[in-house]
Amino acid sequence: MAIELLPKDPMMLLSFVNTRLRDDKLTLDEFCAQFDVEQNVIIEKLAKLDYKYDENLRKFI
């Protein structure tokens, strides 16, 4: 899979990422490896919505 498959809209991206993290029981590292995307790309896009990754909960809050 690749970054091209990720939603462009930040709210859709948030939903997609959190759903995959939850359903597939992935860490952010694993998610990023699966989609061949740098963590900072995801983190920066979702930070614009005031969401931060919580390692303990394994989701953006």
N, C-alpha and C positions, 0 to 999 in steps of 0.2 A: 504494500500500500504506500501511498505517497501523500505529501502535503496537498496536492491538487484535489484530493478527495475530501479535504476538510472544508466545512462551511466557511464562507467568507464573512458573513454577518456575525459580529461578536456575540450576540445573544444566542444565536444558533450554535456557534462554536462552544460556548459555555455549556449548553445543554448536551451537545454531542460528547464533549470531553468527559463531563461528569457521569453521563450515562455509561460510557465505555469503561471508565475507571471503576464504576460500581459493578456493572454487569459482568465484566471480564476479570474483575478483581486484579486490576493492574495498578502499578505505581505510575507516577508521571514519567519516570525514566523508561519504563516498559512501553507506555503509550507512545512516547516520542520515538522510540526505536521502531515500533511497529509502523508508524506513519512517516518515518524518515524525516523528522522535523526537529529542530533545535528547541530545547526547553524554553529558552529565553523568548522565542517567537510566540509561543503559547502564553507564557507568563505575561509578556508585555501587552499582548492583545487583550487579555482578560483584565489586566491591571487598569486599562482604560475604563472598564466598567466597575472599578473598585473591588475586584475579586482577587483574592490571594490564595495560593495553594496551601492547604493544610496537610502536612505530611502524616500526621496522626490519623486524620479522618480520610485521607486519600481522596480529597475533592477540593474544588475551588469554592470558597465561601466568601 
